[in-house]
Amino acid sequence: MSVAYAEPTTPANTTTATTAAVDRPHGMQAREIAMLCRIAREEKCKTILEIGMANGSSTVALLKTLAETGGGHVTSIDPFQNKGENGIDYGIGGQGVRNVAAAGLASMHRLMEEYDYIALPHLVAEKAQFDMVFIDGYHSFDYTFLDFFYADLLLKEGGICAFHDTGWPTVYKVTDFLMKNKAYAPLGPRPSRYLSSFALRGLRRSFHMATGRDAEMRERRMSWGSVAAFRKLRSTICPETKLVAF
């Protein structure tokens, strides 16, 4: 649900090479979408919530996965799908919902064209529950943390919370909180922060090799990209007087 979705682009094409963004500049890569679909398939997900839709690359792919595995439903939150606040056009022009309709999957899809801080409490009030929540909205720490707070309430126990762009320091920080303070377990490689310095990347690579994590980080680079996923082990409330630093 980010104004970053304003970048104009062509319709999503999930057959694009795995190193290329398939939605918009700096958007999701084919390998990242493939990983989300693999998770949805292996976890037998039927109900999926995504925060951020844009041109619908992940939306269409997840809907196709559900259709191939017995059916289901995807709910997307995106206040900028058509026009944003005060009628400002952020450049998407309804492309996401058109892509869903063109794929013949509109009956399995619900668009909530509202800000996350409005749409998510509505879903809680509806007593909605999801097998998987994919967070790819506005990437500031406060918005991402808000998205996770509500995702935690909306996820079934055993459900999957997935994030995009986990290398961003703001998103990484939320995943760090999750791993240290909530009852979640990584489903794949742990997130890895983006480092702009070649020297620092080299030092991290050496550390991973020395500590036996090189294979894990190779899997992240080759298969997961910037996507990370966590299984909700149980519902918990953080204590008021205790916080593990993150």
Secondary structure, 3 states (H helix, E strand, C coil): CCHHHHCCCCCCCCCCCCCCECCCCCCCEHHHHHHHHHHHHHCCCCEEEEECCCCCHHHHHHHHHHHHCCCCEEEEECCCCCCCHHHCCCCCCCHHHHHHHHCCCHHHEEEECCCHHHHHHHHHHCCCCEEEEEECCCCCHHHHHHHHHHHHHHEEEEEEEEECCCCCHHHHHHHHHHHHHCCEEECCCCCCCCCCCHHHHHHHHHHHHHCCCHHHHHHHHHHHCCCEEEEECCCCCCCCCCCCCC
